[in-house]
Every structure is written in C-alpha cells, then in structure tokens.
Amino acid sequence: MAQKKKEEKMVATSKVDLTQVKPYGDSLNDGMVETAFTLPVPHGEEANEAARILTKKMGLMEPNVVYSKDMGSGYTFFVVYGKCVHTVDFTNIKVTKVEVDVMSREECGAYWEKNIGRPVVIVGASTGTDAHTVGIDAIMNMKGFHGHFGLERYKGIEAINMGSQVPNEQLIEKAVSVKADAILVSQTVTQKDVHITNLTNLIELLEAEGLRDKMIVIAGGPRISHELAQELGYDAGFGPNSYAEDTASFVLTEMVKRKMV
C-alpha cells in the first residue's frame, strides 16, 4: 500500500511543471484559491461588493463571495473564491531550516546512552507577558501532544517547565542554577512583534552575562522560523508542526558536536 501511494505521488508530480506552479482547486493549474477576511463595513450587498472589489485588487481573477456573515458592530466576515494568475518557480526556492536527522524518542534515548551518558538538563518557558503554555507544554510535558510524548518522557533528559509569563531574567537564573544545557523559549503572542522584542532581550541578557555560548538556545512558536531565530541569535527555531523529537534530536546532536558531553 505504501509503495502504491509513493508511485501515485511520483506520477502526479511528473505532470507538474515545477518552474510554474499555480494553486490547485478542481483541476491542475486552475489557480483557484480561497481567502477569508473581515471588513469594518455593515453586512449586506454593498459589503459583498466591497469584498469582491478588494479581492480583485489583490490580484485574483473572477472573485466570487461565497459566504458572508454579520459580525456585529458594523463588521462583516467574508469567504471569497478567485483565480490566481501568478506562478512560482518551485525549483528555485531555498529555505533556511534546521539541518538535523530527526530521531524517534527511542532513538534519542539510544543516542544519548551511546554519546552522552550524563543527564541533559533542558529548561523551558513562555517568557515575558506571554500567558500561553500550550506550546511549551507540548514539547516539555510527559504527555506531549498529538501522540508525540514530551521531553519529560525521554531517557537521559531532565526537562524543567517553568510555565508562562516568566521574566527572561528569571529563566536565565533558573538555567544557571540547574546548570542547563539548553534553554527553550516559547512565544505565542506576536502582536506588534512583541515576540521579537522579547526574544532579542533574552539573547542580550545571556551575552551580557557571558552565558550565550555556554548553552544551546532554541525558540519556538507559531510565527517562529529557523531563519528568524538565527537572525535573533538563537541556535535553532521551530515553528508549527514541531514536536519534542525535533527539539531533542537537535539538542543531543548539537551537544555532541560542541563537545558539551
């Protein structure tokens, strides 16, 4: 079954010109897309027309408002279909991403046993005013998320979850006191780019204390990319659809690479 699906995928891909990729709706290269947004206008035919005109200005052809809903207080929500005329050269795309062979939880345990042997201490928190814990809990806590167990269940790893709204200074103080090998920072709140300000502040504090090169520092969250994390001075960044095994694989292999064992 797996082989059949692989062959079907290869056949489908062979029909596509990867230098001119367009959105797929009902048929290949029809360019159909769906977009949703809210406008500060009262619900009605005029609102639908405003949404249609705006979507056309976005570059979509034949825009069609398929759904609109009165949100109250003079606001209306829309779902609009349209055709994208633009293409993208997929073969010319280069993305900065974490270069690591992701190991399963069991494989991480075996790697730790063979290459490290001593307890690996990882301290994590949602810092600043960020009160969201779902991200850091998914990575750190034993139950994990979506069938992926958290770091507390990993052999050889001592995971310390400090929770949310933790000042950067307090996180660093804790990391120093437990002789942490790695710090994990989760940022969910991103309004007005507060996550960038907070992440930058943590690195600046570590550098001021002469601690930056003594620990592996990782950032994670819905708007975090590896490229952004590196630009801010972090060793790695993990965005959506990242799990404990991604973090564990990076930390363990990075420790060996840096001879932190």
N, C-alpha and C positions, 0 to 999 in steps of 0.2 A: 504493500500500500504506500509506504513512504517513498519507494523508488518510483512508483507511478506518478505521485504528486510532483516529485522532482522533475520528471520528464515533461509533465504538463506545464510546469513553470518555465522550463527551458524553451519549450515550443512557443509559449505565449510571448516570452521575452524576445525571441528571434524575429517576431513580427514587428517589433517596435524600433523606430529609428531613434536611438538614444541621444542623438545630437539635436533632435527637435521634439522633445517630449511635451505633450499637452495633457490637460486634465481629461479623465475618462469618466463618462456618465453612463449613457446607454450603449454607446459603441466607441470603438477605438478612435481617438483623435477628434471626438465631437466637441471637446473643450468645455463640457458642461461643468459648472461649479455651483455650489450653494453657499450663500453668505447670510449671516444674521447680524442684526444691529438694532439699536434703539435711537429714535429721533425725538427731540423735545417739541413735538407737534401733536395736536389732538387727533385722535383716531378718526378715520373717515377716508373718503375717496381722494381728497386732496393730499392726505398723508401718504396714501399708497402711490400717488403720482410722484410725490417728492422723493420717495424711496426709489422708485423706478428711475427717475432722472439722475439721482445721485449715483446709483449703481452703474448707470451708463457712463457717467463721468469717471468712474473708477476704471473703465476700460472693458466692461463686459458688454457684449452684444446681445440684443434681443432680451433684455431683462424682463422678468416676469415675477410680480409679487404674488407668491403662492400662499402666504399666510401673514396676517397682521393681527395684533391684539392690543386692546386698550390697556395701558399700564397704570392709568390714573394720573391725576395732576398734570394733564396735558402732554403725556409721553405715550409713544406707540412703539411696539416691538414688531420687527419685520423678519420674514424669511424670503429671500429672493433667489431665483434661479437665473442664470445667464450663461453666455458662452464666452470663454476666454480665447482671445485670438493670438495670444503670445505663446512662445515656446521657450524651453530651457535646454541648454546643452548639458545633459547629464554626465557626459564623458569628461567634461572639463571642470567638474566640481571637486573641490578639495576641502575637507572638513578636519579641523583640529579636534582630535578625540583621544581619550585615554588609551594608550597602547599597552594593553596587558591581556594575557590569556586568562580569561575568567574561569576560575575553578569552582567546583561544587563545594558545599560545606565539608563533605568528607575529604575531598581532595585538598582543601585548605588545611584540614587537620593533619593530613599526612605530610603536606609540605612544611607545616610548622614543626612537626616532630623530627623531620629529617634535617631541616636547615636552621632552625632557631632554638627550640627546646625550652627556652625560658618563657615566663608569662609575658604576653604582649598586652600592654595597657593602652586602651583607647578611650578617650573622654569626649563626650558629645553633648551638644546643647543647641537649642534655638535661642539665639542671643539678641541683645538689645530689647526693644519693645515687642518683639515677635512672640505672640502667645500661642502659636500653633505648635503642637507636639506630634502631629500625625506623621510627619516626615522623619524626624529623629527617632520616634518610637519604632517605625517600620524597619529602620536599619539596626537599632540598638537592642530593642527588647526581644526577649526569648521567642515570643510567638511570631514576631516578624509581620509580614504582610503578604497576602495573596499566595500562600503556600511556600513562601520563602522565609525560613527561620532567620531571626535576628542574631547579631553578634554574641549575645549572651549565651547562645547555644553552641558557639564554635569552640572547638578544642584548642586550648592554649591561649584564648583571648579573654582578657578581663575588661568587660565593657561597662563603662560608668556613664549613665544617662542622667544629666543634670536637669533635664526638663526644659521649660520655656522661660522667656524673659530673664535670661541670665546675662548680667553685665559682662562685657568682654574681659574686664579686669578679674572678675570672679572666676571665669572659665580658665584663664591663664594661671591664676593662683592655684586652682584645683589641679590642673595639669602638672604644675611644678611639684606640688605636694605628693602626688602619687607617682611621679617620675613617668609620665605618659610618653608613649612612643608616637602617638598620633592624636590629633585634635580634629573632631568632626563638627562643622558648623552648618546648621540647617536654617535656611531663610525662605519663608513662605510669603511674608508681607513684602510687596515690592513697589507700593505706591510712592511716586515721586523719587524712585530709585533709592529708597532708604536702605535696601539690601546692599547696594554698592558702597554706600557711606559706612555702614556697619562692618562689612567685610574688610574694607580698607583700613578701618580703625583697628581691627584685631591684628592685622599684619604689622601695622605701625607700632603697636604696643609690644608685639613679640620682638621686633627688630630693636626697639629702644632698650629692651631688657637683655638683648644678646641671645635670645632663645630661638629665633626663627629657624636656624639651621640645625637645631637640636631635636626638632620634632617634624613629623610629617603632618602637613596641614591640608585638610580637604574641605571643600564647600559643596553643599547640595541644596536643591530646591527646584521648584517648577520653572524658574527663569534662569537657572544656572547652567552654563555650558562649560566644557573643559577650557575652551578658548578664553572665556571671560574670567574664569578662576585663575588661569595662568597670568592674565593681564593684571590681575589684582594681587599677584604674589603668592598664590596657592600652588600646591603641588598637583592637585587634580580637582576637577569639578564634575559632579554627577547630577544630571537633570532627571526629568520624568522617566519612568520605567527602569530605574536603577534599584538594585536590591543589595542586601548585605554581602552577597558573594562578590559583587563588583568592588565594594569597599575593601573587604577582607583580602581579596586577591591582590589589589593594588598595594595595600599596606604591607602585607607579608613579603611580597616580591621586592618592594621598594626598600624595606629594611635590609634584606639580604644584599641588594645592590649597593646600598650605602654602608654596608658592614656595621649595621646597628645591632647585630646579634651578640 
